[in-house]
């Protein structure tokens, strides 16, 4: 089968083979892409390279998975490093100003 498309991040012995076939939709789909095949084969090997497990997911099985509604905090939207550094510097300057020391 050759080299996998993707290897697992946590385990080099888990390989993923991906097959995607798509076509253009007709007039009723406004020319959007339609997936004919969206198959994934997951192959797991033991430390000796012997096949332990194989899982096959097709388009219908993948549609049945439930995904979490939780949202992950995005560090990029908080601002750049420079923004946070300058903000921190401003806060320190305000805290050490003569007006704040009298209070």
C-alpha positions as CSV (number, residue, x, y, z in Angstrom):
1,X,0.0,0.0,0.0
2,X,3.0,2.3,0.4
3,X,3.6,5.2,2.7
4,X,0.5,6.5,4.6
5,X,-1.0,9.9,4.0
6,X,-0.7,10.7,7.7
7,X,0.9,9.0,10.7
8,X,-0.5,9.5,14.2
9,X,0.9,12.3,16.3
10,X,1.1,10.1,19.5
11,X,2.0,6.8,17.9
12,X,4.2,6.3,14.8
13,X,2.7,2.8,14.5
14,X,-0.8,4.1,13.6
15,X,-1.2,5.0,9.9
16,X,-4.0,6.7,8.1
17,X,-4.8,6.2,4.4
18,X,-7.3,8.6,3.0
19,X,-9.3,8.3,-0.2
20,X,-11.4,11.2,-1.4
21,X,-13.2,11.4,-4.7
22,X,-15.3,14.4,-5.5
23,X,-17.2,15.7,-8.6
24,X,-19.0,18.9,-9.5
25,X,-22.7,19.0,-8.7
26,X,-25.3,19.7,-11.2
27,X,-27.6,22.7,-11.6
28,X,-29.5,21.9,-8.4
29,X,-26.3,21.9,-6.4
30,X,-25.1,25.2,-8.0
31,X,-21.9,23.6,-9.1
32,X,-20.6,22.8,-5.6
33,X,-18.4,19.9,-5.0
34,X,-20.0,16.6,-4.1
35,X,-18.0,13.9,-2.3
36,X,-18.5,10.5,-4.0
37,X,-16.0,8.7,-1.7
38,X,-14.6,9.9,1.6
39,X,-12.9,6.8,3.0
40,X,-10.3,6.4,5.7
41,X,-8.4,3.3,6.6
42,X,-6.7,3.3,10.0
43,X,-4.0,0.7,10.4
44,X,-2.3,0.0,13.8
45,X,0.9,-2.0,14.1
46,X,2.5,-3.4,17.2
47,X,6.2,-2.7,18.1
48,X,7.3,-5.6,15.8
49,X,5.5,-4.2,12.8
50,X,2.7,-6.9,12.8
51,X,-0.8,-5.7,12.1
52,X,-2.9,-5.4,15.3
53,X,-6.0,-3.6,14.2
54,X,-7.6,-2.1,11.1
55,X,-10.5,0.2,11.0
56,X,-12.4,1.4,7.9
57,X,-14.5,4.5,7.9
58,X,-16.7,5.4,4.9
59,X,-18.7,8.5,4.3
60,X,-21.8,7.1,5.9
61,X,-20.0,6.0,9.1
62,X,-18.4,9.4,9.5
63,X,-21.7,11.2,9.3
64,X,-22.9,9.3,12.4
65,X,-20.2,10.7,14.7
66,X,-21.1,13.2,17.4
67,X,-18.8,16.1,17.8
68,X,-18.5,18.3,20.9
69,X,-20.0,21.8,20.9
70,X,-17.2,23.1,23.1
71,X,-15.0,25.9,21.7
72,X,-11.2,26.0,22.1
73,X,-9.8,29.4,23.1
74,X,-7.8,30.8,20.2
75,X,-4.5,32.4,21.2
76,X,-4.3,34.4,17.9
77,X,-7.4,36.4,18.5
78,X,-6.1,37.7,21.8
79,X,-3.6,39.9,20.1
80,X,0.0,39.7,19.2
81,X,3.0,39.3,21.6
82,X,3.8,43.0,21.0
83,X,0.3,44.1,22.0
84,X,0.4,42.1,25.2
85,X,3.9,43.3,26.0
86,X,3.0,47.0,25.5
87,X,-0.2,46.6,27.5
88,X,1.8,45.1,30.3
89,X,4.3,47.9,30.2
90,X,1.5,50.5,30.3
91,X,-0.1,48.9,33.3
92,X,3.3,48.9,35.1
93,X,3.9,52.6,34.3
94,X,0.4,53.5,35.5
95,X,0.9,51.6,38.8
96,X,4.2,53.4,39.4
97,X,3.0,56.9,38.5
98,X,3.0,59.6,41.3
99,X,-0.8,59.9,41.2
100,X,-1.3,56.3,42.1
101,X,1.2,56.3,45.0
102,X,-0.7,59.0,46.9
103,X,-3.9,56.8,47.0
